[in-house]
């Protein structure tokens, strides 16, 4: 009988970890770590296999979570959500197929070991619709969504474990009507969990769709600004071409009159005027970052704000376009808005690597220091209803990538720093 128990544990762990393997980002494409985790989890589960149902499902959740921590490089919130979902489906599968087998065999809910082996194998069927829903979820959906989803699945799992344990531990022979009622309850509960999982998937997809729409609107604005900048540069170039002909003619006339000093002076003045407006062409390797930075650099130049920029190549980093655009536009909008009110204004943007993080740091001058104990900065812009949530958006994007957002105000200099975790 021990071989049957080991087989049941092995089937359960294999289905649960394969389910996670295809939903979470993997640390390694090699399947050997997956096999090692399955075998280890099976051994641990077997040691406690004959414990109470509730304890068994709790142990299953712990095994799934530890295994996913080892195998995956995803955020903790997502690992917890997937682990609890897998545990819940295992649990509700025991309830559904245990009830069905008991109904077919017309006996108590205390089933034979061989029947539990069959139940574990049939649980793969219950995983299919769940997997199809969860695989549609866009990567890097907000942490708070996964945290809420993990809590919801934990609640479902606890209820299912308690009910399953009560039925499976019953020594009473039940009537056919009670068995049918158990099957119906099990299927309804499973259906409710599928609805919740589907709702969560659609919520994440809807948020992703809104982000893409916001990205299109934002980039339309910035590309329009870039077109205006290029038109200004073209007008300046035409004017310079016209003027340079006159300057060269005057210089030639001065030289022919042996007015060398005057010719050199005019030549120096002409060279100074040759500094045309900077087209602010930025190349970070990420076109969305380039558009935002170029646009804000042009705004700084028009407002007389000194703009400095330095960045590592961004092409290799897996940050969603909408997040890059939103993060940089909010950071730089806040900086420009504050700096333009000061004497000798400046804005500095530095994008660099620090340990496991990609860091976005924006520095600017401010008219007065902000108190460090204020939890949420208040906007000073006229359209405060639109811009007041900028700092919160920055914080949400940082948390979405398992990062952090910190700021410092000192000696009328403001620094905002965003840490984005680099994923493998």
C-alpha positions in Angstrom: 0.0 0.0 0.0 2.9 2.3 0.6 3.8 2.2 -3.1 0.3 3.4 -3.9 0.6 6.2 -1.4 3.9 7.2 -2.9 2.3 7.1 -6.4 -0.5 9.4 -5.3 2.0 11.9 -3.8 4.1 11.7 -7.0 1.1 12.3 -9.3 -0.1 15.2 -7.1 3.3 16.9 -7.0 4.0 16.3 -10.7 0.7 17.9 -11.8 1.1 20.9 -9.4 4.7 21.7 -10.3 4.2 21.2 -14.1 1.2 23.6 -13.8 3.5 26.2 -12.1 6.4 25.5 -14.5 4.4 26.7 -17.5 2.9 29.8 -15.7 5.9 31.2 -13.9 9.2 32.5 -15.3 11.8 29.8 -14.9 15.3 30.2 -13.5 16.5 27.4 -15.8 15.2 25.8 -18.9 16.7 22.5 -17.8 14.0 20.1 -16.5 16.4 18.5 -13.9 15.6 21.1 -11.2 11.9 20.5 -11.8 12.4 16.7 -11.4 14.4 17.2 -8.3 11.8 19.4 -6.7 9.0 17.0 -7.6 10.8 14.0 -6.1 11.8 16.0 -2.9 8.2 17.3 -2.5 6.9 13.7 -3.0 9.2 12.4 -0.2 8.1 15.1 2.2 4.4 14.7 1.4 4.6 10.9 1.8 6.0 11.3 5.4 2.8 13.1 6.4 0.4 11.5 3.9 -1.8 9.9 6.5 -2.2 13.1 8.5 -5.5 15.0 8.6 -6.9 16.3 5.3 -6.5 19.9 6.4 -2.9 19.4 7.5 -2.2 17.6 4.3 -3.5 20.4 2.1 -1.6 23.0 4.2 1.6 20.9 3.6 0.8 20.8 -0.1 0.6 24.6 -0.2 3.9 24.9 1.6 5.6 22.4 -0.7 4.3 24.1 -3.8 5.5 27.5 -2.6 9.0 26.4 -1.6 9.3 24.5 -4.9 8.2 27.6 -6.9 10.6 29.7 -5.0 13.4 27.4 -6.1 12.3 27.0 -9.7 11.0 30.5 -10.6 12.4 34.1 -10.7 8.9 35.6 -10.5 7.7 38.0 -7.9 6.7 36.5 -4.5 3.1 37.6 -4.8 2.7 35.7 -8.1 4.4 32.6 -6.7 2.1 32.6 -3.7 -1.0 33.1 -6.0 0.0 30.2 -8.3 0.9 27.9 -5.3 -2.4 28.6 -3.6 -4.3 28.1 -6.8 -2.6 24.7 -7.4 -3.3 23.6 -3.9 -7.0 24.7 -4.2 -7.4 22.7 -7.4 -5.9 19.6 -5.9 -8.2 20.0 -2.9 -11.4 20.6 -4.8 -10.5 17.7 -7.2 -10.3 15.4 -4.2 -13.8 16.6 -3.3 -15.3 16.3 -6.8 -13.8 13.0 -7.9 -14.1 11.5 -4.4 -17.8 12.2 -4.3 -18.3 10.8 -7.8 -16.4 7.6 -7.1 -18.4 7.2 -3.8 -21.6 7.8 -5.7 -20.7 5.3 -8.4 -19.7 2.6 -5.9 -22.5 3.4 -3.5 -20.4 3.4 -0.4 -19.1 5.7 2.3 -16.7 8.5 1.6 -13.8 6.5 3.1 -12.3 5.3 -0.1 -9.6 2.7 -0.9 -6.0 3.7 -1.5 -6.3 2.6 -5.1 -9.3 4.9 -5.6 -7.3 7.9 -4.2 -4.6 7.1 -6.7 -7.2 7.4 -9.4 -8.6 10.7 -7.9 -5.1 12.2 -8.0 -4.7 11.3 -11.6 -8.1 12.8 -12.5 -7.2 16.1 -10.9 -5.3 16.9 -14.1 -8.6 17.5 -15.8 -9.6 20.2 -13.2 -6.3 22.0 -13.9 -7.0 22.5 -17.6 -9.5 25.4 -17.5 -7.6 27.1 -14.7 -4.3 26.9 -16.7 -6.0 28.3 -19.9 -7.3 31.3 -17.9 -4.1 32.1 -16.1 -1.8 31.7 -19.1 -3.7 34.6 -20.8 -2.7 37.0 -18.0 -0.1 39.6 -19.2 3.3 39.4 -17.5 4.0 41.9 -14.8 0.4 42.5 -13.9 0.3 44.7 -10.7 1.5 43.1 -7.4 -1.7 44.2 -5.6 -3.8 42.1 -8.0 -1.8 39.0 -7.4 -1.8 39.6 -3.6 -5.6 39.9 -3.6 -5.9 36.9 -5.9 -3.6 34.8 -3.6 -5.8 35.8 -0.6 -9.0 34.8 -2.4 -7.6 31.4 -3.5 -6.4 30.8 0.1 -9.9 31.4 1.3 -11.3 29.0 -1.3 -8.7 26.4 -0.4 -9.4 26.5 3.3 -13.1 26.1 2.8 -12.5 23.2 0.3 -10.0 21.5 2.7 -12.4 21.7 5.6 -15.4 20.3 3.6 -13.3 17.6 1.9 -11.8 16.5 5.2 -15.3 16.3 6.7 -16.7 14.2 3.9 -13.6 12.0 3.4 -13.3 11.4 7.2 -16.9 10.4 7.6 -17.4 6.7 8.6 -21.1 6.9 8.0 -22.6 5.2 4.9 -24.5 7.9 3.2 -27.6 7.8 1.1 -27.6 8.2 -2.6 -29.3 11.6 -2.2 -26.6 12.8 0.1 -23.9 11.6 -2.3 -25.6 13.4 -5.2 -25.8 16.6 -3.1 -22.1 16.3 -2.3 -21.3 16.0 -6.0 -23.4 19.0 -6.8 -21.9 21.1 -4.0 -18.4 20.1 -5.1 -19.1 21.1 -8.8 -20.7 24.4 -7.8 -17.8 25.3 -5.6 -15.3 24.4 -8.4 -17.4 26.5 -10.8 -17.3 29.5 -8.4 -13.5 29.3 -8.2 -13.3 29.1 -12.0 -15.4 32.2 -12.2 -13.1 34.0 -9.8 -10.0 32.9 -11.7 -11.6 34.0 -15.0 -12.6 37.4 -13.5 -9.0 37.9 -12.3 -7.6 37.0 -15.7 -10.0 39.5 -17.4 -9.2 42.2 -14.9 -5.5 41.9 -15.6 -6.1 41.8 -19.4 -8.3 44.9 -19.1 -5.7 46.8 -17.1 -3.1 45.9 -19.7 -5.4 47.1 -22.4 -5.8 50.4 -20.6 -2.0 50.7 -20.3 -1.6 50.2 -24.0 -4.2 52.9 -24.7 -2.5 55.3 -22.3 0.8 54.5 -24.0 -0.6 55.3 -27.5 -2.1 58.6 -26.2 1.1 59.6 -24.4 3.4 58.8 -27.3 1.1 60.6 -29.7 1.6 63.7 -27.5 5.4 63.2 -27.4 5.7 62.5 -31.1 3.7 65.6 -31.9 6.1 67.6 -29.7 9.0 66.0 -31.6 7.5 67.1 -34.9 7.3 70.7 -33.7 10.9 70.5 -32.5 12.1 69.3 -35.9 10.1 72.0 -37.6 11.8 74.6 -35.4 15.2 73.2 -36.2 14.4 73.2 -39.9 13.3 76.9 -39.8 16.5 77.7 -37.8 18.6 75.9 -40.3 17.1 77.7 -43.3 17.6 81.1 -41.5 21.2 80.1 -40.8 21.9 79.1 -44.4 20.5 82.5 -45.5 22.6 84.4 -43.0 25.8 82.5 -43.5 25.9 83.6 -47.2 25.8 87.2 -46.1 28.4 86.6 -43.3 30.8 85.0 -45.8 30.4 87.8 -48.3 31.1 90.4 -45.5 34.2 88.4 -44.3 35.5 88.2 -47.9 35.0 92.0 -48.3 36.8 92.7 -45.0 39.8 90.5 -46.0 40.0 92.2 -49.4 40.2 95.6 -47.6 43.0 94.2 -45.3 40.6 94.4 -42.3 41.9 91.1 -40.9 41.0 91.8 -37.3 37.4 92.8 -38.2 37.1 89.7 -40.4 38.3 87.4 -37.6 35.9 89.0 -35.2 33.0 88.6 -37.6 34.1 84.9 -38.2 34.1 84.2 -34.4 30.6 85.7 -34.1 29.4 83.6 -37.0 30.8 80.5 -35.5 29.0 81.2 -32.3 25.7 81.5 -34.1 26.3 78.1 -35.7 25.1 76.4 -32.6 21.7 75.4 -33.7 19.0 74.2 -31.4 19.7 70.7 -30.2 17.4 68.2 -31.9 17.5 66.2 -28.6 17.9 62.8 -30.3 18.2 60.3 -27.6 19.2 56.6 -28.2 18.8 54.4 -25.1 17.8 51.3 -27.1 14.2 51.7 -26.0 12.2 53.8 -28.4 9.5 54.7 -25.8 12.1 55.9 -23.4 13.8 57.9 -26.2 10.6 59.7 -27.2 9.8 60.8 -23.6 13.3 61.9 -22.8 13.7 63.8 -26.1 10.4 65.6 -25.5 11.2 66.6 -22.0 14.8 67.7 -23.0 13.2 70.0 -25.6 10.8 71.4 -23.0 13.7 72.1 -20.6 15.6 73.9 -23.4 12.6 76.1 -24.2 12.1 76.9 -20.5 15.8 77.7 -19.9 16.3 74.6 -17.7 19.6 72.9 -17.9 19.0 69.2 -18.7 21.6 66.5 -18.2 21.1 62.8 -19.2 23.0 59.6 -18.9 21.8 56.0 -19.3 22.9 52.4 -19.7 21.5 50.7 -22.8 17.9 49.7 -22.1 17.2 47.3 -25.0 17.8 44.1 -22.9 15.5 45.0 -20.0 12.0 43.5 -20.0 10.0 46.4 -18.9 6.6 47.0 -20.5 6.4 50.0 -22.9 3.5 51.6 -21.0 5.5 51.4 -17.8 8.6 52.9 -19.2 6.7 55.8 -20.8 4.6 56.4 -17.7 7.5 56.2 -15.3 9.8 58.6 -17.1 7.0 61.0 -18.0 5.8 61.3 -14.4 9.3 61.6 -13.0 10.4 64.2 -15.5 7.1 66.2 -15.5 7.4 66.6 -11.7 11.0 67.6 -12.0 10.4 70.2 -14.8 7.4 71.7 -13.0 9.4 72.2 -9.8 12.6 73.4 -11.5 11.1 76.1 -13.7 10.2 78.1 -10.6 13.8 78.4 -9.4 16.8 80.4 -10.2 19.5 78.4 -12.1 17.1 75.5 -12.8 18.3 72.1 -13.7 17.0 68.6 -14.3 19.3 65.5 -14.3 18.2 62.0 -15.4 20.5 59.1 -14.7 19.6 55.5 -15.6 22.1 53.0 -14.3 22.5 49.5 -12.8 22.9 48.8 -9.1 23.2 45.2 -8.0 20.0 43.4 -9.1 18.2 46.6 -9.9 17.9 49.0 -12.8 17.7 52.5 -11.2 16.0 55.6 -12.6 17.2 58.7 -10.7 15.9 62.2 -11.4 17.4 65.3 -9.6 16.1 68.8 -9.9 16.2 72.2 -8.0 13.2 73.1 -6.0 12.1 76.5 -4.5 11.6 75.1 -1.0 12.4 71.7 0.7 9.6 69.2 1.1 9.2 67.7 4.5 10.5 64.1 4.5 7.7 62.8 6.7 5.0 63.6 4.2 3.7 60.3 2.9 2.3 61.6 -0.4 3.7 64.6 -2.2 1.1 67.2 -3.2 1.2 68.6 -6.7 1.6 72.3 -7.3 0.3 72.1 -10.9 -2.9 73.9 -11.9 -4.4 70.7 -13.2 -3.9 69.0 -9.9 -6.7 66.5 -10.5 -4.7 65.1 -13.4 -1.2 65.3 -12.0 -1.8 64.7 -8.2 -1.6 60.9 -8.7 1.8 61.0 -10.4 3.8 60.0 -7.4 1.4 57.1 -6.7 1.7 55.9 -10.3 5.5 55.9 -9.9 5.3 53.9 -6.7 2.9 51.4 -8.3 5.2 50.8 -11.2 8.2 50.2 -8.9 6.2 47.7 -6.8 5.0 46.0 -9.9 8.6 45.0 -10.7 9.5 44.1 -7.1 11.3 47.4 -6.7 11.0 50.5 -4.6 10.5 54.3 -4.9 12.2 56.7 -2.6 12.7 60.4 -2.6 14.8 63.0 -0.8 14.6 66.7 -0.4 17.7 68.6 0.9 19.1 72.1 0.5 16.5 72.9 -2.2 17.5 69.9 -4.2 15.1 67.1 -4.9 16.0 63.5 -5.8 13.5 60.8 -6.9 14.9 57.3 -7.3 13.0 54.3 -8.6 14.4 50.7 -8.4 13.2 48.2 -10.9 14.3 44.6 -10.3 16.1 42.9 -13.2 14.5 39.6 -14.1 16.3 36.8 -15.8 
